[in-house]
Amino acid sequence: MAAVAVHVVPRARRTEVVGRHGDAIKIRLAAPPVDGAANAELIRFVAARVGVPRGTVTITSGAAGRRKTVAVEHVSPETLARALLGTSPEGEPA
């Protein structure tokens, strides 16, 4: 199971990856941090970006904070990071 650290910014204009935040991937979420809406949007976005069903994406730590660990079943950590950042296997922008 692949896992990556993400830093989320809720209540953004649109959901998008904006780059790195230290060792984490920074993601803006177009959802408020109320009643799990931001976490649900994060799971939806990661699943769509990686091309997997939502049920394979879980928030393994940090569900109540901005820094979270997101895991995806049957995907390597490198593949997950590349899919979120939009880079090719060689590290070039896709």
Buried (B, 14 or more C-beta within 10 A) or exposed (E): EBBBBBBBBBEBEEBEBEEEBEEBBBBBBBBEBEEBBBBBBBBBBBBEBBEBEEEBBBBEBBEEEBEBBBBBEEBEEEBBBBBBBEEEEEEEEE
